[in-house]
């Protein structure tokens, strides 16, 4: 743990030093590099101005031969890497006799000068058509640029020489520019010096970062890491169960010392809490045993409740949930619609099928009927072998109980046809007798011992049963109140 924390602190210190000191060093290197380059450019400008002044001085003395000699001597002399003078049309000057011919039209030169010029005659170099040359001719302003030739960088100056009035006697008045002086100065010595200074400053910066990081790491290890390691050792002892472990007292007055004091206080409270916890554990063990017994009984009751709820009508379940005392379950006279249904020819079916398969048939069909009854807010009052009695009340979520009973009857008849097709070849097809009657009935639950029975009694129920008994297979007979 100690080495990992030290490594992390060292890494943070180095990153901070690199971000701060490194950025400052790079900014200083860039600034000094720009300064060296600018100084080199200033020197090149001054040198170009001196060369132009020397050429103009020789020309004003009407000694173009001297000018050619000066240009030849300056070309290639350090630090000038290239010196070329061009006419306004871009052709290299002081090589052929074109300018001499122009001068001879307007002035006379001595035979010695003429002989010297003819002796220095040579073929002109390449014509300068560069954008910087053209811009210097157009604007009469010095143009500067950087060029790279053979992997070396050069600072190039195109300085125009204005065709002054005093020069127009020899050079004519056709152009504003008499010539353009192109001077190339190598930047390699400057860049070499920039690289040397950059490497020196980077080395100094790295050494400074390493030294500062080492000093700060040692200091952080003594001030922070070592006390934290002591706290970690005490924490491990406490974790193993030694609540008598304490952080050694220190004379230092800082946050880590405060942390040690708080740690010791916490350890004391933990020891006290453990004692209290052991006392309560015994109490909780007994309570847990009782709770487990109660939970098992509760699960058994919930299971019984789930099984028994299948046999309790929805109306009874809702009333019991609202009022466990079941006062509202007492019988009272209400208007209802009663639906009776039974299987046509059930006696013949019982003779054709064995009891197990007959029971399976009734269970399959009646399960589908129960879903329809519940969907139409009906309560199954009783089942008798092949028959069902269903009660539809106005207080079961729908005001028109007669419409619910009729829709349920039609849906049951349609469902019977679907089941006949679905189970063809397994069960013989069946038809139902159904009868519906609407009127007042004595509806409620009667408690027989410990069992609740939900019933609807009276003439309305009896008439519905007679309608079902007189219906043919597949018919639904509804009484006049229901039809109305």
C-alpha positions as CSV (number, residue, x, y, z in Angstrom):
1,X,0.0,0.0,0.0
2,X,2.8,2.4,0.9
3,X,4.6,2.0,-2.4
4,X,1.4,2.3,-4.5
5,X,0.4,5.5,-2.7
6,X,3.9,6.9,-3.0
7,X,3.9,6.1,-6.7
8,X,0.6,7.9,-7.2
9,X,1.7,11.0,-5.3
10,X,4.9,11.0,-7.3
11,X,3.0,10.7,-10.6
12,X,0.7,13.6,-9.6
13,X,3.7,15.8,-8.7
14,X,5.5,15.0,-11.9
15,X,2.4,15.7,-14.0
16,X,1.8,19.1,-12.2
17,X,5.5,20.0,-12.7
18,X,5.4,19.0,-16.4
19,X,2.1,20.9,-16.9
20,X,3.4,24.1,-15.2
21,X,7.2,24.2,-15.6
22,X,7.1,22.3,-18.9
23,X,4.6,24.8,-20.5
24,X,6.7,27.7,-19.2
25,X,9.8,26.2,-20.7
26,X,8.2,25.5,-24.1
27,X,6.9,29.1,-24.2
28,X,10.3,30.4,-23.4
29,X,11.9,28.2,-26.1
30,X,9.4,29.4,-28.6
31,X,9.9,33.0,-27.7
32,X,13.7,32.8,-28.0
33,X,13.4,30.9,-31.3
34,X,11.2,33.6,-32.7
35,X,13.6,36.2,-31.4
36,X,16.6,34.5,-33.1
37,X,14.8,34.2,-36.4
38,X,13.6,37.8,-36.3
39,X,17.2,39.0,-35.5
40,X,18.4,36.9,-38.5
41,X,15.8,38.5,-40.7
42,X,16.8,42.0,-39.6
43,X,20.4,41.3,-40.4
44,X,19.4,40.0,-43.8
45,X,17.4,43.1,-44.5
46,X,20.3,45.4,-43.4
47,X,22.7,43.4,-45.6
48,X,20.3,43.6,-48.5
49,X,20.1,47.4,-48.0
50,X,23.9,47.7,-47.9
51,X,24.2,45.7,-51.1
52,X,21.6,47.8,-52.9
53,X,23.4,51.0,-51.7
54,X,26.7,49.7,-53.0
55,X,25.3,48.9,-56.4
56,X,23.5,52.2,-56.7
57,X,26.6,54.1,-55.7
58,X,28.6,52.4,-58.4
59,X,25.9,52.9,-61.0
60,X,25.7,56.6,-60.2
61,X,29.4,56.9,-60.9
62,X,28.7,55.5,-64.4
63,X,30.8,52.4,-63.7
64,X,28.6,49.4,-64.5
65,X,31.8,47.4,-64.8
66,X,32.5,48.0,-61.1
67,X,28.9,47.1,-60.3
68,X,29.4,43.8,-62.1
69,X,32.6,43.1,-60.1
70,X,30.9,43.9,-56.8
71,X,28.0,41.6,-57.6
72,X,30.3,38.8,-58.6
73,X,32.3,39.2,-55.3
74,X,29.3,39.4,-53.1
75,X,27.6,36.3,-54.7
76,X,28.3,33.4,-52.4
77,X,30.1,35.4,-49.8
78,X,29.0,34.4,-46.3
79,X,26.4,34.9,-45.0
80,X,24.9,35.6,-48.4
81,X,24.1,32.3,-50.1
82,X,22.7,33.9,-53.3
83,X,22.7,37.3,-54.9
84,X,21.0,38.0,-58.1
85,X,19.9,41.3,-59.8
86,X,17.0,41.2,-62.2
87,X,15.6,43.7,-64.6
88,X,12.0,44.7,-64.4
89,X,11.1,42.0,-67.0
90,X,12.6,39.2,-64.8
91,X,15.8,38.7,-66.8
92,X,19.1,38.5,-64.8
93,X,21.0,41.8,-65.1
94,X,24.7,42.4,-65.4
95,X,25.2,39.3,-67.6
96,X,24.6,40.4,-71.2
97,X,25.0,43.7,-73.0
98,X,21.2,44.6,-73.2
99,X,21.4,47.3,-70.6
100,X,24.7,48.6,-72.0
101,X,23.1,49.0,-75.4
102,X,20.3,51.0,-73.8
103,X,22.8,53.2,-72.0
104,X,24.9,53.8,-75.1
105,X,21.8,55.4,-76.7
106,X,21.6,58.0,-74.0
107,X,25.2,58.4,-72.7
108,X,28.7,57.7,-73.6
109,X,30.9,55.3,-71.6
110,X,34.7,55.2,-71.7
111,X,36.4,52.5,-73.8
112,X,38.0,51.0,-70.7
113,X,34.5,50.6,-69.1
114,X,33.1,49.1,-72.3
115,X,36.0,46.6,-72.6
116,X,35.6,45.6,-68.9
117,X,31.9,44.9,-69.4
118,X,32.4,42.9,-72.6
119,X,35.0,40.8,-70.7
120,X,32.5,39.9,-68.0
121,X,29.7,39.1,-70.4
122,X,27.9,35.7,-69.8
123,X,24.6,34.0,-70.5
124,X,21.8,35.1,-68.1
125,X,20.4,32.7,-65.6
126,X,16.8,31.6,-65.3
127,X,14.1,34.3,-65.5
128,X,12.5,35.1,-62.2
129,X,8.7,34.8,-62.5
130,X,7.9,34.2,-58.9
131,X,4.9,35.9,-57.2
132,X,7.2,37.7,-54.8
133,X,9.3,39.2,-57.7
134,X,6.1,40.3,-59.5
135,X,4.7,41.8,-56.3
136,X,7.9,43.8,-55.7
137,X,7.8,45.2,-59.3
138,X,4.1,46.1,-59.0
139,X,4.2,47.7,-55.5
140,X,7.8,48.9,-55.2
141,X,7.8,47.3,-51.8
142,X,10.3,44.7,-50.5
143,X,9.0,41.2,-50.4
144,X,10.2,38.5,-48.0
145,X,9.7,34.7,-48.0
146,X,11.1,31.4,-46.9
147,X,12.3,28.8,-49.4
148,X,13.6,25.3,-49.0
149,X,16.2,24.0,-51.4
150,X,18.0,20.7,-51.1
151,X,16.6,20.3,-47.6
152,X,17.9,23.7,-46.4
153,X,15.9,26.7,-45.5
154,X,16.6,30.2,-46.9
155,X,15.3,33.7,-46.1
156,X,14.8,35.4,-49.5
157,X,14.5,39.2,-49.9
158,X,13.2,40.8,-53.2
159,X,14.1,44.5,-52.9
160,X,13.1,46.7,-55.8
161,X,15.4,49.5,-57.0
162,X,13.3,52.5,-58.1
163,X,14.0,54.1,-61.4
164,X,14.7,57.6,-60.1
165,X,14.7,60.6,-62.3
166,X,18.5,60.9,-62.1
167,X,18.8,57.4,-63.4
168,X,16.3,57.7,-66.3
169,X,19.0,59.3,-68.5
170,X,20.6,55.8,-68.9
171,X,17.7,53.5,-68.2
172,X,14.8,55.3,-69.8
173,X,11.4,56.1,-68.5
174,X,9.5,53.0,-69.4
175,X,9.5,51.3,-66.0
176,X,9.1,52.5,-62.4
177,X,11.5,49.8,-61.3
178,X,15.0,49.8,-62.5
179,X,15.9,46.4,-61.0
180,X,15.0,43.9,-58.3
181,X,17.8,42.6,-56.0
182,X,17.2,39.1,-54.8
183,X,19.3,38.1,-51.8
184,X,19.1,34.6,-50.2
185,X,20.5,34.1,-46.7
186,X,20.8,30.6,-45.2
187,X,18.7,30.0,-42.1
188,X,20.4,26.8,-41.1
189,X,22.9,28.4,-38.7
190,X,19.9,30.1,-37.0
191,X,17.9,26.9,-36.8
192,X,20.9,25.1,-35.5
193,X,21.3,27.6,-32.7
194,X,17.5,27.4,-32.0
195,X,17.8,23.6,-31.7
196,X,20.9,23.9,-29.4
197,X,19.1,26.3,-27.1
198,X,15.9,24.3,-27.2
199,X,17.8,21.1,-26.2
200,X,19.7,22.9,-23.5
201,X,16.5,24.3,-22.0
202,X,14.6,21.0,-22.2
203,X,17.5,19.2,-20.5
204,X,17.5,21.9,-17.7
205,X,13.7,21.6,-17.4
206,X,13.8,17.8,-17.1
207,X,16.5,17.9,-14.5
208,X,14.6,20.6,-12.6
209,X,11.4,18.5,-12.7
210,X,13.2,15.3,-11.6
211,X,14.9,17.2,-8.7
212,X,11.7,19.0,-7.6
213,X,9.7,15.8,-7.9
214,X,12.1,13.8,-5.8
215,X,12.2,16.4,-3.1
216,X,8.4,16.8,-3.0
217,X,7.9,13.0,-3.0
218,X,10.2,12.5,0.0
219,X,8.5,15.3,1.8
220,X,5.0,13.9,1.0
221,X,6.1,10.5,2.1
222,X,7.2,11.7,5.5
223,X,4.3,14.1,6.0
224,X,1.4,12.2,4.5
225,X,2.1,8.6,3.4
226,X,3.8,7.4,6.6
227,X,0.9,8.6,9.0
228,X,-1.6,7.1,6.6
229,X,0.2,3.8,6.6
230,X,0.1,3.8,10.4
231,X,-3.7,4.4,10.3
232,X,-4.1,1.6,7.8
233,X,-2.2,-0.8,10.2
234,X,-4.5,0.1,13.1
235,X,-7.5,-0.3,10.8
236,X,-6.5,-3.8,9.9
237,X,-6.1,-4.8,13.5
238,X,-9.6,-3.4,14.3
239,X,-10.9,-5.3,11.2
240,X,-9.5,-8.5,12.7
241,X,-11.3,-7.9,16.0
242,X,-8.8,-6.1,18.1
243,X,-10.8,-3.1,19.3
244,X,-8.0,-2.2,21.8
245,X,-5.8,-1.0,18.9
246,X,-5.1,2.8,18.9
247,X,-3.3,5.3,16.7
248,X,-0.1,6.6,18.5
249,X,-0.5,10.1,19.8
250,X,1.6,12.8,18.0
251,X,2.7,16.3,18.8
252,X,1.8,17.5,15.3
253,X,-1.1,19.9,14.9
254,X,-2.6,19.2,11.5
255,X,-5.5,17.4,9.8
256,X,-3.8,14.0,9.9
257,X,-3.3,14.3,13.7
258,X,-7.0,15.2,14.0
259,X,-7.8,12.2,11.9
260,X,-5.9,10.0,14.4
261,X,-7.8,11.4,17.3
262,X,-11.1,10.9,15.5
263,X,-10.0,7.3,14.6
264,X,-9.3,6.5,18.3
265,X,-12.7,7.9,19.3
266,X,-14.4,5.8,16.6
267,X,-12.6,2.7,17.8
268,X,-13.8,3.3,21.4
269,X,-17.4,3.6,20.3
270,X,-17.1,0.5,18.1
271,X,-15.9,-1.5,21.1
272,X,-18.9,-0.3,23.1
273,X,-21.2,-1.0,20.2
274,X,-19.9,-4.5,19.9
275,X,-20.6,-5.2,23.5
276,X,-24.2,-3.9,23.2
277,X,-24.6,-5.8,19.9
278,X,-23.6,-9.1,21.5
279,X,-26.2,-8.5,24.2
280,X,-28.9,-7.8,21.7
281,X,-27.9,-10.7,19.4
282,X,-29.2,-13.2,22.0
283,X,-32.5,-11.3,22.2
284,X,-32.7,-11.2,18.4
285,X,-32.0,-14.9,18.1
286,X,-35.1,-15.8,20.1
287,X,-37.2,-13.2,18.3
288,X,-36.0,-14.6,15.0
289,X,-37.0,-18.1,15.9
290,X,-40.5,-16.9,16.8
291,X,-40.7,-14.8,13.6
292,X,-39.7,-17.8,11.5
293,X,-42.5,-19.8,13.1
294,X,-45.0,-17.0,12.5
295,X,-43.8,-16.6,8.9
296,X,-44.4,-20.3,8.2
297,X,-47.9,-20.1,9.6
298,X,-48.6,-16.9,7.5
299,X,-47.4,-18.6,4.3
300,X,-49.7,-21.5,5.1
301,X,-52.6,-19.1,5.6
302,X,-51.8,-17.2,2.4
303,X,-51.8,-20.5,0.5
304,X,-55.1,-21.5,2.0
305,X,-56.5,-18.1,1.2
306,X,-55.4,-18.4,-2.4
307,X,-57.0,-21.8,-2.8
308,X,-60.3,-20.9,-1.0
309,X,-60.7,-17.6,-2.9
310,X,-61.3,-19.7,-6.0
311,X,-64.6,-20.8,-4.4
312,X,-65.8,-17.4,-3.1
313,X,-67.8,-15.1,-5.4
314,X,-66.3,-11.7,-6.3
315,X,-69.1,-9.9,-4.5
316,X,-68.4,-11.7,-1.3
317,X,-64.6,-11.2,-1.6
318,X,-65.0,-7.4,-2.1
319,X,-67.5,-7.1,0.8
320,X,-65.2,-9.0,3.1
321,X,-62.2,-6.9,2.1
322,X,-64.2,-3.7,2.8
323,X,-65.8,-5.0,6.0
324,X,-64.3,-8.1,7.7
325,X,-67.2,-8.2,10.1
326,X,-69.4,-9.1,7.1
327,X,-72.4,-7.0,8.2
328,X,-73.1,-6.2,4.5
329,X,-73.3,-9.8,3.6
330,X,-76.7,-10.2,5.1
331,X,-79.5,-10.8,2.6
332,X,-81.4,-7.9,1.2
333,X,-83.9,-7.4,-1.7
334,X,-82.3,-6.0,-4.8
335,X,-83.1,-6.1,-8.6
336,X,-81.0,-8.7,-10.4
337,X,-80.8,-10.7,-13.6
338,X,-80.4,-14.4,-13.1
339,X,-78.9,-16.7,-15.8
340,X,-79.4,-20.5,-15.6
341,X,-77.5,-22.8,-18.0
342,X,-77.0,-26.5,-18.3
343,X,-75.8,-29.1,-20.9
344,X,-78.5,-30.5,-23.2
345,X,-78.6,-34.3,-23.1
346,X,-76.3,-34.5,-20.1
347,X,-77.8,-37.9,-19.0
348,X,-77.0,-39.4,-22.4
349,X,-73.5,-38.0,-22.3
350,X,-72.9,-39.6,-18.9
351,X,-73.9,-42.9,-20.4
352,X,-71.5,-42.5,-23.4
353,X,-68.4,-41.2,-21.5
354,X,-66.6,-42.6,-18.5
355,X,-66.9,-40.4,-15.4
356,X,-63.3,-39.1,-15.7
357,X,-63.7,-37.9,-19.3
358,X,-67.1,-36.5,-18.6
359,X,-65.7,-34.5,-15.7
360,X,-62.9,-33.3,-18.0
361,X,-65.4,-32.1,-20.6
362,X,-67.4,-30.2,-18.0
363,X,-64.3,-28.6,-16.5
364,X,-63.0,-27.6,-19.9
365,X,-66.2,-25.9,-21.1
366,X,-67.2,-24.3,-17.8
367,X,-63.7,-22.8,-17.3
368,X,-64.2,-20.9,-20.6
369,X,-67.7,-19.9,-19.4
370,X,-66.3,-18.5,-16.1
371,X,-63.9,-16.1,-17.9
372,X,-66.9,-14.7,-19.8
373,X,-69.0,-14.4,-16.6
374,X,-66.3,-12.5,-14.8
375,X,-65.8,-10.2,-17.8
376,X,-69.5,-9.3,-17.7
377,X,-69.6,-8.7,-13.9
378,X,-71.5,-11.9,-12.9
379,X,-71.2,-14.0,-9.8
380,X,-71.5,-17.8,-10.0
381,X,-74.1,-18.6,-7.4
382,X,-73.8,-22.4,-7.5
383,X,-72.8,-25.3,-9.7
384,X,-74.8,-28.5,-10.0
385,X,-73.1,-31.1,-12.1
386,X,-73.8,-29.9,-15.6
387,X,-75.4,-26.5,-14.7
388,X,-74.5,-23.0,-13.5
389,X,-76.6,-20.3,-11.8
390,X,-75.2,-16.8,-12.4
391,X,-76.3,-13.6,-10.7
392,X,-75.8,-10.2,-12.3
393,X,-76.3,-7.1,-10.0
394,X,-76.4,-3.4,-10.6
395,X,-73.6,-2.7,-8.0
396,X,-71.0,-4.9,-9.7
397,X,-69.5,-2.1,-11.9
398,X,-72.3,-1.9,-14.5
399,X,-75.8,-0.4,-14.1
400,X,-77.5,-2.5,-16.8
401,X,-77.4,-6.0,-15.3
402,X,-79.9,-7.4,-17.8
403,X,-77.7,-6.3,-20.7
404,X,-74.7,-7.9,-19.0
405,X,-76.6,-11.2,-18.5
406,X,-77.8,-11.2,-22.1
407,X,-74.3,-10.4,-23.5
408,X,-72.8,-13.1,-21.3
409,X,-75.4,-15.7,-22.6
410,X,-74.6,-14.9,-26.2
411,X,-70.8,-15.0,-25.6
412,X,-71.2,-18.4,-23.8
413,X,-73.1,-19.8,-26.7
414,X,-70.4,-18.6,-29.2
415,X,-67.7,-19.9,-26.9
416,X,-69.5,-23.3,-26.9
417,X,-69.4,-23.5,-30.7
418,X,-65.6,-22.6,-30.7
419,X,-64.9,-25.3,-28.1
420,X,-66.9,-27.9,-30.1
421,X,-64.7,-27.2,-33.1
422,X,-61.5,-27.0,-31.0
423,X,-62.1,-30.4,-29.2
424,X,-63.8,-32.2,-32.1
425,X,-62.8,-35.8,-32.0
426,X,-61.9,-35.6,-28.3
427,X,-65.3,-34.7,-26.9
428,X,-68.7,-35.0,-28.5
429,X,-70.2,-31.6,-29.4
430,X,-72.6,-30.2,-26.8
431,X,-75.4,-27.6,-26.7
432,X,-76.7,-25.6,-23.8
433,X,-80.1,-24.7,-22.4
434,X,-80.1,-21.1,-21.1
435,X,-82.7,-19.0,-19.4
436,X,-82.6,-15.4,-18.2
437,X,-85.0,-13.6,-15.9
438,X,-84.9,-10.1,-14.4
439,X,-86.6,-8.9,-11.2
440,X,-86.2,-8.6,-7.4
441,X,-84.6,-11.3,-5.4
442,X,-83.4,-11.8,-1.9
443,X,-79.6,-11.7,-2.4
444,X,-76.9,-12.1,0.2
445,X,-74.6,-14.5,2.0
446,X,-75.7,-16.9,4.6
447,X,-73.1,-18.2,7.1
448,X,-73.6,-21.9,7.8
449,X,-71.3,-22.7,10.7
450,X,-67.9,-21.6,9.4
451,X,-68.9,-21.5,5.7
452,X,-70.4,-18.6,3.7
453,X,-73.0,-19.4,1.1
454,X,-73.9,-16.7,-1.5
455,X,-77.5,-17.1,-2.8
456,X,-80.3,-15.3,-4.6
457,X,-83.8,-16.7,-3.8
458,X,-87.3,-15.9,-4.8
459,X,-89.7,-16.1,-7.8
460,X,-87.2,-14.4,-10.2
461,X,-84.7,-17.2,-9.7
462,X,-87.3,-19.9,-10.0
463,X,-88.7,-18.5,-13.3
464,X,-85.1,-18.3,-14.7
465,X,-84.6,-22.0,-13.9
466,X,-87.9,-22.9,-15.6
467,X,-86.9,-20.9,-18.7
468,X,-83.7,-22.9,-18.9
469,X,-85.5,-26.1,-18.4
470,X,-87.9,-25.4,-21.3
471,X,-85.3,-24.2,-23.7
472,X,-84.2,-26.4,-26.6
473,X,-80.5,-27.2,-27.2
474,X,-78.7,-23.9,-28.2
475,X,-81.7,-21.7,-27.3
476,X,-81.7,-18.7,-24.9
477,X,-85.1,-17.9,-23.4
478,X,-85.4,-14.4,-21.7
479,X,-88.3,-13.3,-19.6
480,X,-90.3,-10.2,-20.5
481,X,-88.6,-7.9,-17.9
482,X,-85.2,-8.9,-19.3
483,X,-86.3,-8.4,-22.9
484,X,-87.8,-5.0,-22.0
